[in-house]
């Protein structure tokens, strides 16, 4: 499904830590299909406080398997 999405011109994948395993599933699938360079990945921060926010963003980046940094 993700491969068809990208082949059809799709680029933006929006996720969130609040969507259960979504970030991990997207990261795993995009990595396996070598689609990460073709995608613009977006997520959300659902915690309060700077440090908690940074930690959640780092966890999201790991799960999405992106080389982006904060």
N, C-alpha and C positions, 0 to 999 in steps of 0.2 A: 504494500500500500504506500509506504514512504517513497519507494523507488518510482512508482507511478506519479505521485505528487510532484517530485522533483522533475521527472521527465515531462510533465505537463506545464512546467514553468514555476511551480511552487517553490518558495524559498523560506518563508517565515514559519517557524514552529514556536508557538507560545505555550509555556508550561508553568508549573508552580509546584513548590513543595507540598501544597495542600491537595494536589491531585494524586495522592497515593504514590504508586511506583512510576508515574508518568516520566519523570526526568530520567530515571535509570533505563526505562524501556526505550525512550527516544535515543538516549546516548548509545545504548548497546546496539540497536538496530542501525542507526546512522553510521556507527563505527564499522560494523560488520559489512555494510553495503558500500563503504567508502564514500559516503555522502556528506560527511561533516563539512568539507570545504564549500559545498554548494548551499549550505543552510545558514540562515540567520536565526540564531536561537535566542529566545526571550524567556525570562522567568520573573518571578516576583519575590519580594521579601515580606514574610509574614511574622516577624518578631519585633520586639521593641528593644531599643538600645543599639549603640554603634557596634560594640563587639559581637553581640549576638547576630546582628545583621551581616557583619563581615563573615562570621563563621557559617551562616546559612548560605551566603553567596558562594563561598569556597566549596561547600558541600554540593551545591547545585552544579558548579562548574565540573567537579569530579564526576558526578552522576551523568552529566550531559557529555562527558568525555571531550571537552573542548580545551584548547590550549590558551584560551582567553584568560586574562588575569584581572584582578580588581585594582 
